Amino acid sequence: MDLNYLLARHQVSLMRADQSACVASRRSHQGLASAYAAQIRTVQADFTGSRSVIGATIT
């Protein structure tokens, strides 16, 4: 998958979580951001052999 796409979706999910009006929506968007972060780490590891800090625990 394209790294730029994943980075953009991760950012959108974080912004939507931040702007959510209710807890359920916020958690849903945070979950999406976490899933995108996991995919980003996988893609980056494939390219560099290392892990990124993207996707640190969201509170």
C-alpha positions as CSV (number, residue, x, y, z in Angstrom):
1,M,0.0,0.0,0.0
2,D,1.2,3.6,-0.7
3,L,2.9,5.1,2.4
4,N,1.6,8.6,1.5
5,Y,-2.0,7.3,1.5
6,L,-1.5,5.7,4.9
7,L,0.0,8.8,6.3
8,A,-2.8,11.0,5.0
9,R,-5.5,8.6,6.4
10,H,-3.7,8.5,9.7
11,Q,-3.7,12.3,10.0
12,V,-7.3,12.6,9.0
13,S,-8.3,10.0,11.6
14,L,-6.4,11.9,14.3
15,M,-8.1,15.1,13.3
16,R,-11.5,13.6,13.3
17,A,-10.9,12.0,16.7
18,D,-9.9,15.4,18.0
19,Q,-13.0,17.0,16.6
20,S,-15.5,14.2,17.6
21,A,-18.5,15.3,19.5
22,C,-18.9,12.0,21.5
23,V,-16.8,9.4,23.1
24,A,-17.8,6.6,20.8
25,S,-16.9,8.5,17.7
26,R,-13.6,9.6,19.2
27,R,-12.7,6.0,20.0
28,S,-13.7,4.8,16.6
29,H,-11.4,7.4,14.9
30,Q,-8.6,6.6,17.3
31,G,-9.0,3.0,16.5
32,L,-8.7,3.8,12.8
33,A,-5.6,5.9,13.5
34,S,-4.0,3.1,15.4
35,A,-4.7,0.6,12.5
36,Y,-3.2,3.0,10.0
37,A,-0.2,3.5,12.3
38,A,0.4,-0.3,12.4
39,Q,0.3,-0.4,8.6
40,I,2.7,2.6,8.4
41,R,5.1,0.8,10.7
42,T,5.0,-2.3,8.6
43,V,5.6,-0.4,5.4
44,Q,8.4,1.6,6.9
45,A,10.0,-1.5,8.3
46,D,9.9,-3.1,4.9
47,F,11.7,-0.1,3.4
48,T,14.2,0.6,6.2
49,G,14.3,-2.5,8.5
50,S,13.5,-0.3,11.5
51,R,10.4,0.9,13.4
52,S,8.8,4.3,13.5
53,V,7.3,6.3,16.4
54,I,4.1,6.8,14.5
55,G,1.3,5.1,16.2
56,A,2.4,5.6,19.8
57,T,-0.5,5.0,22.2
58,I,-3.3,7.5,21.8
59,T,-4.9,8.6,25.0
